[in-house]
């Protein structure tokens, strides 16, 4: 790469980026440091691709070569190298953040810690606005000891649940909740308790069931497995309990309730002709996601659709759709998982659609979606809610950070979230 090419990398000011975010223009604000450094502080809608992974990840995560991309670091000299590499990959609108992370801070704009920050901040906003009901770890433990009529549903990925879980809990990953809750707890007198590792997925999962009109009392386990551990209570490991299969009546009932939720969130249902129209728009980035579980996806999926479990798509939107202002189309073969996922993405400010078509007339593709290989441990941020060896101080600090996110969202002023 020549010096002349290096000099052609332009800059964007923090104010220009903020204007684009507020106007909902397409923009990919990319932190090219390692994940650990990213987690110490970044703009709300920044996504993270380390310099060493640009060749593997950029074309997958930022599929449109004309996408406006802004790269930054914190003075380490990585951003210029990343910009040049992106140009070499064919991207035509790549700029550096003027002044890097320090320039953002000096402009008086907020820096958010941790990973998946804006989804987590949104979860706190949901609880704040809807007063999502919750129970403390000690209260749930007492219900378990009393053999009360409860069902504990773990809204995380199955592998997280299998690593460590609340005693008696069943794995029901986020987007599956509205589809399967009535089958798991058919008696409306049964209390449902939704948990995750921290707060976000239990809040979103609980509120999903409330929004979908489940007749049972539904509570989030306050602070998830972190709160459970800080209360001095034991977790189970290696559990394999999963939700039972559902019949046609249950699927139809869940479909009606989930569609109503999506409608209230302003989600549009589209068919093949509408999808083709969106795909023909070369001026907009379009993400297509099948939100079922990986085993279902790999057994047969619509051509061109990637896989991201619905709950994880909401939790890790910055990773799955780093181009803020892009369009997202979601689908699943039954409907409720796509509708519930779309309802949350809409509230997160996305232009989102549900592809509602007859899968039986399509030749399905099989196997994984071709996503880049997962990252290794290099540069990874140690999450205080994963695994079983976390220090109490780190877990409490994480909870304290989450409690402050609503106020930080208000100070930042760029989010555009709403809560139905």
C-alpha positions, -999 to 999 in steps of 0.1 A, spaced: 0 0 0 15 34 -10 19 65 11 -4 82 -13 -32 57 -5 -26 62 32 -31 100 28 -64 95 11 -81 82 43 -105 110 53 -118 118 87 -153 123 102 -159 145 133 -178 133 163 -205 158 155 -209 144 120 -213 109 134 -238 120 160 -259 137 133 -259 105 112 -270 84 142 -299 108 151 -310 109 114 -308 71 112 -285 73 83 -265 41 75 -233 41 94 -209 15 107 -188 29 136 -161 3 141 -137 0 170 -106 -18 157 -91 -25 191 -93 -58 209 -126 -67 226 -111 -61 261 -101 -26 253 -135 -19 235 -153 -30 267 -135 -3 287 -154 24 268 -169 31 234 -197 51 218 -232 36 222 -236 23 187 -200 13 180 -193 -23 169 -160 -40 174 -138 -57 148 -102 -60 158 -76 -51 132 -64 -87 130 -99 -99 121 -109 -74 94 -101 -98 65 -122 -126 81 -152 -105 94 -157 -73 75 -174 -86 43 -197 -108 64 -207 -81 89 -207 -51 66 -220 -67 33 -225 -35 13 -192 -21 0 -206 15 -2 -216 16 35 -202 46 53 -176 32 77 -159 51 105 -130 34 122 -113 45 154 -89 35 181 -76 52 213 -43 64 199 -27 30 192 -23 37 155 -47 9 145 -74 29 128 -53 40 98 -42 5 92 -78 -7 94 -90 20 71 -64 10 45 -73 -27 48 -110 -20 44 -102 1 13 -82 -29 -1 -113 -51 5 -133 -28 -18 -151 -5 7 -155 29 -9 -165 52 20 -140 46 48 -130 74 72 -113 77 106 -129 92 136 -112 126 141 -93 124 173 -102 88 179 -119 78 211 -104 108 229 -120 131 203 -154 115 210 -148 120 248 -135 156 243 -166 164 223 -186 157 255 -202 125 243 -209 94 264 -187 63 265 -204 30 274 -186 1 290 -189 -37 285 -201 -54 253 -235 -54 236 -240 -22 255 -269 -7 237 -290 -39 239 -283 -40 276 -292 -4 281 -324 -10 262 -333 -39 285 -329 -15 315 -351 10 298 -378 -17 292 -378 -25 329 -378 12 339 -408 19 316 -428 -12 320 -419 -21 356 -412 -56 345 -419 -78 376 -390 -96 392 -382 -118 423 -349 -118 443 -328 -149 443 -337 -156 479 -374 -155 471 -370 -179 442 -349 -203 464 -376 -203 489 -402 -212 463 -380 -241 451 -376 -254 487 -414 -252 492 -419 -272 460 -442 -244 449 -460 -245 415 -433 -227 395 -414 -232 362 -380 -217 358 -371 -209 322 -335 -201 313 -335 -176 284 -298 -179 275 -282 -201 248 -283 -238 256 -245 -239 260 -247 -212 287 -275 -230 305 -256 -263 303 -225 -246 319 -244 -234 350 -281 -230 357 -307 -223 384 -318 -255 401 -349 -271 384 -345 -247 354 -353 -256 318 -335 -242 288 -359 -221 267 -337 -196 247 -353 -161 244 -373 -163 212 -387 -197 221 -404 -184 253 -436 -170 237 -438 -201 215 -434 -227 243 -444 -212 276 -480 -223 274 -469 -259 268 -444 -258 296 -469 -242 320 -504 -251 308 -520 -243 341 -524 -205 345 -519 -208 382 -483 -220 376 -458 -191 382 -432 -186 355 -397 -173 364 -373 -163 336 -336 -161 342 -304 -153 324 -269 -147 336 -274 -111 345 -304 -89 337 -311 -82 300 -324 -115 287 -344 -122 318 -360 -87 315 -367 -91 278 -379 -127 282 -403 -118 310 -416 -88 292 -420 -109 261 -444 -133 279 -463 -103 294 -466 -87 260 -477 -119 245 -506 -122 270 -495 -154 288 -521 -158 316 -496 -169 342 -478 -147 367 -444 -141 352 -413 -128 369 -377 -122 360 -351 -136 383 -336 -104 395 -299 -102 384 -299 -137 371 -272 -162 380 -251 -133 392 -277 -124 418 -281 -161 427 -243 -165 433 -241 -132 452 -269 -145 475 -246 -175 484 -268 -200 466 -256 -230 446 -260 -234 408 -264 -266 390 -240 -276 362 -243 -299 332 -281 -298 331 -299 -309 298 -335 -300 304 -351 -286 273 -386 -274 264 -410 -301 251 -423 -301 215 -455 -282 209 -486 -292 190 -504 -274 162 -529 -258 185 -501 -244 207 -482 -231 177 -513 -214 163 -521 -197 196 -485 -185 200 -486 -172 164 -517 -151 170 -503 -136 202 -468 -129 188 -482 -113 156 -503 -89 178 -471 -79 197 -452 -73 164 -481 -53 151 -481 -31 182 -444 -25 176 -450 -14 140 -435 -45 123 -445 -52 87 -450 -87 73 -437 -92 38 -438 -118 11 -414 -129 -16 -421 -99 -39 -415 -75 -11 -382 -92 -1 -370 -91 -37 -378 -53 -38 -357 -48 -6 -328 -68 -21 -328 -48 -52 -322 -16 -33 -284 -12 -36 -284 19 -15 -293 1 17 -278 -27 37 -301 -56 42 -295 -83 68 -315 -116 66 -318 -137 97 -334 -170 105 -340 -168 143 -345 -205 151 -321 -227 170 -289 -237 152 -300 -274 149 -333 -264 132 -315 -239 109 -289 -265 98 -316 -290 91 -332 -267 65 -334 -230 60 -345 -204 34 -317 -196 9 -297 -165 18 -307 -163 54 -281 -164 81 -287 -179 116 -289 -160 149 -312 -172 177 -338 -146 182 -329 -138 218 -292 -135 208 -301 -113 179 -317 -89 203 -289 -93 229 -260 -90 204 -275 -67 177 -242 -47 174 -224 -79 165 -250 -93 141 -259 -60 125 -231 -35 130 -245 -12 103 -268 11 122 -296 23 100 -297 -9 79 -328 -30 73 -334 -64 89 -356 -92 77 -363 -121 101 -381 -153 96 -389 -187 111 -410 -216 99 -437 -212 126 -438 -174 129 -438 -166 167 -401 -165 171 -397 -141 142 -425 -119 154 -412 -116 189 -377 -109 177 -389 -83 153 -410 -66 180 -378 -60 200 -357 -50 171 -383 -24 161 -383 -10 196 -345 -8 193 -350 16 164 -345 -8 135 -364 -9 102 -374 -46 106 -397 -69 86 -409 -105 91 -408 -127 60 -441 -146 61 -441 -172 34 -449 -209 28 -417 -228 34 -431 -260 20 -428 -247 -16 -391 -237 -13 -360 -258 -18 -343 -254 16 -306 -251 21 -289 -272 47 -259 -268 70 -244 -238 87 -245 -203 73 -209 -197 65 -202 -172 92 -166 -165 100 -149 -188 125 -154 -178 161 -127 -157 176 -102 -174 200 -93 -162 235 -69 -135 222 -80 -101 234 -113 -113 247 -131 -94 274 -138 -116 305 -175 -113 311 -184 -112 348 -216 -133 341 -201 -163 322 -186 -194 337 -184 -203 374 -152 -186 385 -162 -150 387 -152 -128 416 -180 -113 437 -167 -78 433 -167 -80 395 -202 -93 395 -215 -66 417 -197 -39 397 -213 -53 366 -248 -50 382 -240 -15 394 -231 -5 358 -263 -19 344 -284 0 370 -269 33 357 -276 26 320 -310 44 318 -295 76 330 -266 72 307 -289 67 277 -307 100 286 -273 118 287 -263 103 254 -294 112 235 -289 93 203 -307 60 209 -342 65 195 -356 35 215 -392 32 223 -411 7 245 -445 -6 237 
